[in-house]
Structure formats: C-alpha cells, structure tokens
Amino acid sequence: MMMRVLILVLASYCMQAQAQAQAQAQSTAAPAASAAAQTLPPILQQLPRASGQCPKEQAAPGELLAPQRKADLSCQLSAAALQRLMLTDSAKLLLADVRQEAEYRDWHINSALHLSEQELLRKPYWRNHTVVLLGNGKSARELYEVCAAVKQQGYAKVHVLHGGMPFWLMHAAKQSLPAPFQLVGRVPAVGGMLRINAAELWVEAQNHDNLVLYAPEQAGMAQDVPQALPLKQLSPAALKAALEKRRKEAPHAPPLSALLVLAPSGLSDKQIEELQQAAAMPILLYEQGRDAWQANLVRQKQIWQAQARGPKLPGCPG
C-alpha cells in the first residue's frame, strides 16, 4: 500500500514538472516568433494567414479548376487502322478498354482487357506491345493525356481509338473479323451512345480540339457556347459542308477529336447514325436545350464554390 502511494506521488510530481517546462517553453517561443516576424520584409509581414485568405467566389463557365495534363493528339488511331493491326499484328496487340466497368461488362471486344492507366504502368512487360486505348467516345482528351503519360513511361506504341467504342461499333458492323476481335455482350444502338447531357457538354466544350456546331433550333445556345458555329439546317449534307469549310479555312489545323452538334430534340437513333456516317468522324449530340444548360451551370457554380472554400474553413466577410 505504501509503495502504491509513493508511485502516485512521484507521478503527480513528474506531471507538474512537465507542465511547467511546457509553459516556460511557450513563453520563450512567443517573443522569438515575434522577433522573427519583425525580421521579414515589410511586404511579407502584411500577408494574412493562410486560414484568413478568402477564396475566389466565382469561376467563369469556361475556366477549368484543375490543371490539364499534356494531350498527345498524334496518338489518334482510326477504326480502319485498328482493323489493319488486328489482321497483321495481333500477337503484339493489346486492346485496353478504359471505359467504366459496367460499360465493359455490357459489351466489349472479345480480346480487350479492362484496364486503367495505373494498371498499364504497373505492367512493364506490356511496353513492347502495341497498346490501343478504347474509350466510350466522350471526354476523349483524357485518353490523349493518358497516351502521353504512358509514352513517357517507356511505351513506344500507344494509340487512342478515334471515336471510341461507338465509332468502332459502326465500323465493325460492316466487317468480318477474327473471333478475338468480334464484339461480345449486349451491344447497344449507336445513336443512344452519342447523346450527351448538359454536364457532359460543359466538359466537351472545354476541349479546343472539338468543333462545335449548332442547329437553328439551338440558336439560343450561341451565347453560352461562343465558339459554336451555325448550321443552316441539321442534315448529313450540312455537316459535310461545315467540315469541308473548316478544312479549306484551316488546312494545317490539328485533327479534330470530335464534332459536337447542338441539335433539336427528338432525333431518332437512325437519324443520328446517318449524321455520324456523313461526318465520317466521331460526333456527339446535345438535345436538352438552354434551360438544362443553365441549370447545370448553377450546380457547377455551387461545386466550384464548395471546392474553393474547402472543408470546415471559417466563412469570409461578405
């Protein structure tokens, strides 16, 4: 019993001594910190603390908050070129399907592997293969960024299928391919895969490698997507004429990633496929109209503001 009392007394004494030492250290550190602050240049002394800085409250619709990686458009591979690789270099061909897992499960090329950028980089023995990235035809710039990053890690032959799986579906439907390159699963209609919503349009409109056209019924969108060019009417012939005009006016322009069309609502899958065939390049159609676009911008602004403020930061004065 006596021993237990002695231990408690000693513990209490040690705790008191430790508290006194900490208090003394803090009292000596404060003047030192104040003195150090006085030695800073005047312009630095006037800077507020990081926690007191007020974030930017509003971002313009066309401003990307995250820095973009370098995109390599030379990675672009046509459907016809992919077919040649399938027939002449199949042993060294790696088809990397980078779509969402659910999309891959629904349907894919028989020999394609569902892979991410990280999984590619973790497999150095694939560097001697010809790698083709297969996307869903949307946000194509991300794939060209992945292609550039994978090349920097020593992959010599990396490509991005132009137009992704929807464009390949239209091409493969007319071909007789070996079993490893045939489509398996529940293959959907092409037209449904080429429609985009307001949020997807916002993302695609940031990509300057896309050409944006609008039908007369969507003329109100011209002020929201200022780079969009008008069509006299939405028809296969009008799309061909617009693309030919661009080729003549900018013969040395880099290849387009996709053609965005602000279209009237109610187009059938067959009409969309006819537009796709006429363009002879990947197209994406937005049919929702200006109200949906404005509603998405409101939601996007709220996201920007939340990201700028960060978690659990004190509010800034109004």
HUPEKA-V834978 format. One record per residue. N is the residue number from 0. NEAR is the number of other C-alpha atoms within 8 Angstrom. Layout:
N|NEAR / N|NEAR
This chain:
0|4 / 1|5 / 2|6 / 3|7 / 4|8 / 5|8 / 6|8 / 7|8 / 8|8 / 9|8 / 10|8 / 11|8 / 12|8 / 13|8 / 14|8 / 15|8 / 16|8 / 17|8 / 18|8 / 19|8 / 20|8 / 21|8 / 22|8 / 23|8 / 24|8 / 25|8 / 26|8 / 27|8 / 28|8 / 29|8 / 30|8 / 31|8 / 32|8 / 33|8 / 34|8 / 35|8 / 36|8 / 37|8 / 38|6 / 39|8 / 40|7 / 41|6 / 42|6 / 43|7 / 44|9 / 45|6 / 46|6 / 47|6 / 48|6 / 49|5 / 50|6 / 51|7 / 52|7 / 53|6 / 54|6 / 55|7 / 56|6 / 57|7 / 58|8 / 59|5 / 60|5 / 61|5 / 62|6 / 63|6 / 64|5 / 65|4 / 66|5 / 67|4 / 68|5 / 69|6 / 70|12 / 71|9 / 72|8 / 73|4 / 74|10 / 75|10 / 76|10 / 77|8 / 78|11 / 79|7 / 80|8 / 81|10 / 82|8 / 83|9 / 84|10 / 85|10 / 86|7 / 87|6 / 88|9 / 89|8 / 90|4 / 91|8 / 92|12 / 93|11 / 94|11 / 95|13 / 96|13 / 97|10 / 98|10 / 99|6 / 100|7 / 101|6 / 102|8 / 103|11 / 104|8 / 105|9 / 106|11 / 107|11 / 108|10 / 109|10 / 110|7 / 111|10 / 112|8 / 113|10 / 114|9 / 115|8 / 116|8 / 117|6 / 118|8 / 119|11 / 120|9 / 121|6 / 122|8 / 123|7 / 124|5 / 125|9 / 126|11 / 127|9 / 128|9 / 129|12 / 130|11 / 131|12 / 132|14 / 133|13 / 134|14 / 135|10 / 136|13 / 137|9 / 138|8 / 139|10 / 140|9 / 141|8 / 142|12 / 143|14 / 144|12 / 145|10 / 146|15 / 147|11 / 148|8 / 149|13 / 150|11 / 151|7 / 152|7 / 153|7 / 154|11 / 155|8 / 156|10 / 157|13 / 158|12 / 159|14 / 160|15 / 161|13 / 162|16 / 163|13 / 164|11 / 165|12 / 166|13 / 167|10 / 168|9 / 169|9 / 170|10 / 171|10 / 172|6 / 173|6 / 174|6 / 175|5 / 176|7 / 177|6 / 178|6 / 179|7 / 180|10 / 181|10 / 182|9 / 183|9 / 184|8 / 185|6 / 186|8 / 187|6 / 188|7 / 189|11 / 190|11 / 191|8 / 192|9 / 193|12 / 194|10 / 195|10 / 196|9 / 197|11 / 198|8 / 199|9 / 200|10 / 201|8 / 202|9 / 203|11 / 204|10 / 205|8 / 206|8 / 207|6 / 208|9 / 209|12 / 210|10 / 211|12 / 212|12 / 213|16 / 214|15 / 215|10 / 216|8 / 217|13 / 218|9 / 219|8 / 220|10 / 221|12 / 222|6 / 223|6 / 224|8 / 225|6 / 226|6 / 227|10 / 228|8 / 229|9 / 230|12 / 231|7 / 232|7 / 233|10 / 234|7 / 235|10 / 236|7 / 237|11 / 238|13 / 239|10 / 240|8 / 241|9 / 242|9 / 243|8 / 244|8 / 245|9 / 246|9 / 247|7 / 248|6 / 249|7 / 250|7 / 251|4 / 252|6 / 253|6 / 254|6 / 255|8 / 256|11 / 257|12 / 258|13 / 259|13 / 260|12 / 261|12 / 262|12 / 263|11 / 264|6 / 265|5 / 266|7 / 267|7 / 268|10 / 269|7 / 270|8 / 271|11 / 272|10 / 273|9 / 274|11 / 275|11 / 276|8 / 277|10 / 278|12 / 279|6 / 280|11 / 281|13 / 282|12 / 283|12 / 284|11 / 285|14 / 286|12 / 287|11 / 288|10 / 289|9 / 290|7 / 291|9 / 292|11 / 293|8 / 294|8 / 295|10 / 296|9 / 297|8 / 298|8 / 299|8 / 300|10 / 301|8 / 302|8 / 303|11 / 304|11 / 305|8 / 306|7 / 307|9 / 308|9 / 309|7 / 310|4 / 311|4 / 312|7 / 313|5 / 314|4 / 315|6 / 316|3 / 317|2
